[in-house]
Amino acid sequence: MSKVYTGATMSLDGYIAGPGESGFDKLFKWYGNGDVEVPTADPELTMRLTQVSAGHFRSVIDMTGALVVGRTLFDVTSGWGGRHPLDKPVVVLTHNPPEDWPDDTPFTFVTDGIEAAIEQAKALAGDKVVGVNGGTIASQCLNAGLLDEVWIDLVPVLLGDGTPFFDGLTGAPVELDGPLSVTEGVDVTHLRYRVRYS
């Protein structure tokens, strides 16, 4: 059965975006501070990572079989033009699926809760892991006891306020085991933890 993880680039004070959707130039500096070119499914989105971060990023892509995102991210990115940059099937959790979205894209719209979205994503992922985007969706997944691991790309910046990685947790505090792995990049530390359910 597929493992479920959430991953995000996060500031030292716990934010995945600063006030008013700011701070991305600081959070994602590591996407362009190296010599290794890492293309994505979007020809206009090629990253230049350090050797260490490129290895980490490629391993995440290789082990991920499907993604779960919320409608807000889907709308902000305009559905990534019909193809996610990681070139994985995407399950969108929403109350209102778009009526005019083409059927021939790798997007599935689920309206009956996080459990159904994870179940659909696991079916799409096969023997690979399911990635859940940070913020509201990650919190819903953790509250439902469906999240196995938390992966953090920790950036040495303090944003002061903004969108937290996790918010509205019903069972807090939540303890994590680990770190299971620590990979030191430049301007980022890649961390991986296992969620401990009591």
C-alpha positions in Angstrom: 0.0 0.0 0.0 1.2 3.5 -0.9 2.8 5.6 1.8 1.5 9.2 2.0 3.9 12.1 2.6 3.6 15.9 2.6 6.5 18.0 1.5 7.2 21.7 1.3 9.9 24.3 1.3 9.6 26.0 4.7 11.2 28.9 6.5 12.8 28.4 9.9 9.7 29.9 11.6 7.4 27.4 9.9 5.9 29.2 6.9 5.6 28.0 3.3 4.6 31.5 2.1 5.1 34.9 3.6 2.5 37.6 4.3 0.4 38.3 1.2 1.9 35.3 -0.7 5.4 36.8 -0.5 8.9 35.5 0.3 9.1 32.9 -2.5 12.3 34.5 -3.8 13.9 33.6 -0.4 12.2 30.2 0.0 13.0 28.9 -3.5 16.5 30.4 -3.9 17.8 26.8 -3.7 16.0 26.0 -7.0 18.5 28.2 -8.9 21.7 28.2 -6.9 23.6 25.3 -8.5 25.2 23.9 -11.7 23.0 20.9 -12.3 20.1 21.5 -14.7 17.0 19.6 -13.7 14.2 19.9 -16.3 10.6 19.4 -15.5 7.5 18.6 -17.6 7.1 22.3 -18.1 9.7 23.4 -20.7 9.7 26.9 -19.1 10.5 25.6 -15.6 14.0 24.2 -15.5 15.8 24.3 -12.1 19.5 24.7 -11.6 20.3 22.8 -8.4 23.4 21.9 -6.5 24.5 18.3 -7.0 23.2 17.3 -3.5 19.8 19.0 -4.0 19.4 17.6 -7.5 20.0 14.1 -6.2 17.4 14.7 -3.5 14.9 16.2 -5.9 15.2 13.4 -8.4 14.7 10.7 -5.8 11.5 12.4 -4.6 10.3 12.5 -8.2 11.2 8.9 -8.8 9.4 7.6 -5.7 6.2 9.7 -6.1 3.4 8.1 -8.0 0.6 10.6 -7.6 -0.2 14.0 -6.0 -3.1 15.4 -3.9 -3.6 19.2 -4.1 -6.4 21.6 -3.1 -8.5 23.7 -5.4 -6.8 26.9 -4.5 -3.4 25.7 -5.7 -5.0 24.2 -8.8 -6.6 27.6 -9.6 -3.5 29.7 -8.8 -1.4 27.6 -11.2 -4.3 27.4 -13.8 -4.0 23.6 -13.5 -0.4 23.8 -14.6 -1.7 24.1 -18.2 -3.0 20.5 -18.0 0.2 18.8 -16.9 1.9 19.0 -13.5 5.6 19.9 -13.7 6.5 16.6 -12.0 4.5 14.8 -14.7 2.4 12.8 -12.2 -1.3 12.2 -12.0 -3.0 14.8 -9.7 -6.0 14.4 -7.5 -7.7 17.7 -6.8 -9.8 17.9 -3.6 -12.6 20.4 -4.2 -16.2 21.3 -3.5 -16.7 22.5 -7.0 -14.9 20.7 -9.9 -14.4 22.9 -13.0 -17.1 22.2 -15.5 -15.0 22.9 -18.6 -11.8 20.9 -17.7 -10.8 18.5 -20.5 -11.1 14.8 -19.7 -7.9 13.9 -21.4 -5.6 15.3 -18.7 -4.1 13.5 -15.7 -6.3 15.3 -13.2 -9.0 13.7 -11.1 -11.5 15.9 -9.1 -12.7 14.5 -5.8 -15.6 16.1 -3.9 -16.2 13.7 -1.0 -13.4 14.5 1.4 -9.7 13.9 2.1 -10.1 10.1 2.7 -11.6 9.6 -0.8 -8.9 11.8 -2.4 -6.1 9.8 -0.7 -7.8 6.5 -1.7 -8.0 7.7 -5.4 -4.3 8.9 -5.3 -3.1 5.5 -3.9 -4.9 3.7 -6.7 -3.1 6.0 -9.2 0.3 5.7 -7.5 0.4 1.9 -7.5 3.5 0.9 -5.5 4.9 4.4 -5.3 4.2 7.0 -2.7 1.5 9.7 -2.7 2.5 13.3 -2.2 0.2 15.8 -0.5 0.8 19.5 -0.9 1.4 21.6 2.3 -1.0 23.9 4.1 -4.7 23.0 4.3 -4.5 19.7 2.5 -1.6 18.4 4.6 -3.5 19.4 7.8 -6.6 17.7 6.7 -4.6 14.6 5.9 -2.8 14.6 9.3 -6.1 15.2 11.2 -7.6 12.2 9.4 -4.7 10.0 10.4 -3.7 9.4 6.8 -0.2 11.0 6.7 2.8 8.8 7.1 5.8 11.2 6.6 6.6 14.9 6.6 9.4 16.0 4.2 10.8 19.5 4.7 13.1 21.6 2.6 14.2 23.9 5.4 15.5 27.3 4.3 17.5 29.6 6.6 15.1 32.6 6.5 12.5 34.0 8.9 9.4 35.2 7.2 7.7 36.4 10.4 4.1 35.6 9.3 2.2 34.0 6.4 1.0 30.6 5.5 2.1 27.9 8.0 3.0 24.4 6.8 0.4 23.1 9.2 -2.6 24.9 10.6 -5.7 23.9 12.4 -4.5 20.6 13.7 -7.1 18.9 15.8 -4.8 16.5 17.6 -1.8 18.7 18.3 0.7 18.3 19.6 1.8 15.7 17.0 5.1 14.0 17.6 7.4 13.0 14.7 10.1 10.3 14.6 13.4 11.3 13.1 14.8 12.8 11.3 14.9 9.7 9.1 17.3 11.5 6.8 19.1 14.8 6.6 20.7 16.0 3.4 22.6 19.3 3.6 22.3 21.4 0.5 23.3 25.0 -0.2 20.7 27.4 1.3 18.5 24.4 2.2 18.5 21.3 4.4 16.3 18.4 3.2 14.7 16.6 6.2 12.4 13.6 6.5 10.3 12.6 9.5 7.8 9.8 10.3 4.4 10.8 11.9 3.9 9.1 15.2 0.2 8.3 16.0 -0.6 7.4 19.5 
